[in-house]
Amino acid sequence: MKYKYQSRVKNCACSTLYVRVPLSKMGNLCLVFVVIISIVFPVLGQAGLRTGYYSASCPNAESIVRSAVQAEFNKDPTIAAGLIRLHFHDCFVQGCDGSVLISGNSAERNAVTNTGLRGFGVIDDAKAQLEASCPGIVSCADILALAARDAVDLGHIQLARQIADSLVIDYTTSQKQEMQIQA
């Protein structure tokens, strides 16, 4: 019988105990693990932020964040990447909790790994507008998530336009080259 691996079990009454797991049982264990994970994670994810989450408590929340991101994106299209990176760094340490937005001497925002993060102004602007519209309703973590979502959308549109423009330029350039060859 073939075995996938041998592992040494410590803290046993005997000096050394090796546990051998047959390949067929490893496959079964992996299958059970995958099934459990696929059932549990979708259920856990349903309680999170979704489109329209604030529609009853702060109906303009998503449009306010979108307008703050759009205004900055119009000035600096590279802010889209900055907001996505900011959201990633927020989620990386202990979950998407907005802790990267907190400033202070020993705050996550000042960690070496977070050097060069940008987009804080966009989040601050959106938070100020949201507090004026519906105070204490929308969390900073949700503002950051909404801003990153909008940044992906705006960045995708910008990238699509750039690709389309380059295709048009390539097409017209190739047409001109063909005309020169034919002449």
Contacts in CASP RR format, 6 or more apart in sequence:
PFRMAT RR
TARGET T0000
AUTHOR 0000-0000-0000
METHOD contacts of the structure
MODEL  1
MKYKYQSRVKNCACSTLYVRVPLSKMGNLCLVFVVIISIVFPVLGQAGLR
TGYYSASCPNAESIVRSAVQAEFNKDPTIAAGLIRLHFHDCFVQGCDGSV
LISGNSAERNAVTNTGLRGFGVIDDAKAQLEASCPGIVSCADILALAARD
AVDLGHIQLARQIADSLVIDYTTSQKQEMQIQA
1 22 0 8 1.000
2 22 0 8 1.000
2 23 0 8 1.000
3 20 0 8 1.000
3 21 0 8 1.000
3 22 0 8 1.000
3 23 0 8 1.000
4 21 0 8 1.000
4 22 0 8 1.000
4 23 0 8 1.000
4 26 0 8 1.000
5 21 0 8 1.000
6 18 0 8 1.000
6 19 0 8 1.000
6 20 0 8 1.000
7 18 0 8 1.000
7 19 0 8 1.000
8 16 0 8 1.000
8 17 0 8 1.000
8 18 0 8 1.000
9 17 0 8 1.000
9 18 0 8 1.000
9 19 0 8 1.000
21 29 0 8 1.000
49 142 0 8 1.000
49 145 0 8 1.000
49 146 0 8 1.000
51 62 0 8 1.000
52 62 0 8 1.000
53 142 0 8 1.000
54 61 0 8 1.000
54 62 0 8 1.000
54 137 0 8 1.000
54 138 0 8 1.000
54 142 0 8 1.000
57 134 0 8 1.000
57 137 0 8 1.000
58 130 0 8 1.000
58 133 0 8 1.000
58 134 0 8 1.000
58 137 0 8 1.000
58 138 0 8 1.000
60 133 0 8 1.000
60 134 0 8 1.000
61 130 0 8 1.000
61 133 0 8 1.000
61 134 0 8 1.000
61 137 0 8 1.000
61 138 0 8 1.000
61 142 0 8 1.000
61 146 0 8 1.000
62 146 0 8 1.000
64 126 0 8 1.000
64 129 0 8 1.000
64 130 0 8 1.000
64 133 0 8 1.000
65 126 0 8 1.000
65 130 0 8 1.000
65 143 0 8 1.000
65 146 0 8 1.000
65 147 0 8 1.000
65 150 0 8 1.000
66 146 0 8 1.000
66 150 0 8 1.000
67 129 0 8 1.000
68 122 0 8 1.000
68 125 0 8 1.000
68 126 0 8 1.000
68 129 0 8 1.000
68 147 0 8 1.000
69 79 0 8 1.000
69 83 0 8 1.000
69 122 0 8 1.000
69 126 0 8 1.000
69 147 0 8 1.000
69 150 0 8 1.000
69 151 0 8 1.000
69 154 0 8 1.000
70 150 0 8 1.000
70 154 0 8 1.000
71 125 0 8 1.000
72 79 0 8 1.000
72 119 0 8 1.000
72 121 0 8 1.000
72 122 0 8 1.000
72 125 0 8 1.000
73 79 0 8 1.000
73 80 0 8 1.000
73 151 0 8 1.000
73 154 0 8 1.000
73 155 0 8 1.000
73 158 0 8 1.000
77 154 0 8 1.000
77 155 0 8 1.000
77 158 0 8 1.000
79 118 0 8 1.000
79 119 0 8 1.000
79 122 0 8 1.000
79 151 0 8 1.000
80 151 0 8 1.000
80 152 0 8 1.000
80 154 0 8 1.000
80 155 0 8 1.000
80 158 0 8 1.000
81 151 0 8 1.000
82 117 0 8 1.000
82 118 0 8 1.000
82 119 0 8 1.000
82 151 0 8 1.000
83 119 0 8 1.000
83 122 0 8 1.000
83 144 0 8 1.000
83 147 0 8 1.000
83 148 0 8 1.000
83 150 0 8 1.000
83 151 0 8 1.000
84 148 0 8 1.000
84 151 0 8 1.000
84 152 0 8 1.000
85 117 0 8 1.000
85 118 0 8 1.000
86 100 0 8 1.000
86 117 0 8 1.000
86 118 0 8 1.000
86 119 0 8 1.000
86 120 0 8 1.000
86 123 0 8 1.000
86 144 0 8 1.000
86 148 0 8 1.000
87 96 0 8 1.000
87 144 0 8 1.000
87 145 0 8 1.000
87 147 0 8 1.000
87 148 0 8 1.000
89 100 0 8 1.000
89 113 0 8 1.000
89 114 0 8 1.000
89 117 0 8 1.000
90 96 0 8 1.000
90 97 0 8 1.000
90 98 0 8 1.000
90 99 0 8 1.000
90 100 0 8 1.000
90 101 0 8 1.000
90 141 0 8 1.000
90 144 0 8 1.000
93 99 0 8 1.000
93 100 0 8 1.000
93 108 0 8 1.000
96 141 0 8 1.000
96 144 0 8 1.000
96 145 0 8 1.000
97 141 0 8 1.000
98 139 0 8 1.000
98 140 0 8 1.000
98 141 0 8 1.000
98 144 0 8 1.000
99 107 0 8 1.000
99 108 0 8 1.000
100 108 0 8 1.000
100 109 0 8 1.000
100 114 0 8 1.000
100 117 0 8 1.000
100 144 0 8 1.000
101 109 0 8 1.000
101 120 0 8 1.000
101 123 0 8 1.000
101 140 0 8 1.000
101 144 0 8 1.000
102 108 0 8 1.000
102 109 0 8 1.000
103 109 0 8 1.000
103 110 0 8 1.000
104 110 0 8 1.000
108 114 0 8 1.000
109 117 0 8 1.000
109 120 0 8 1.000
122 147 0 8 1.000
123 140 0 8 1.000
123 143 0 8 1.000
123 144 0 8 1.000
123 147 0 8 1.000
126 143 0 8 1.000
126 146 0 8 1.000
126 147 0 8 1.000
127 138 0 8 1.000
127 140 0 8 1.000
127 143 0 8 1.000
130 137 0 8 1.000
130 138 0 8 1.000
130 143 0 8 1.000
END
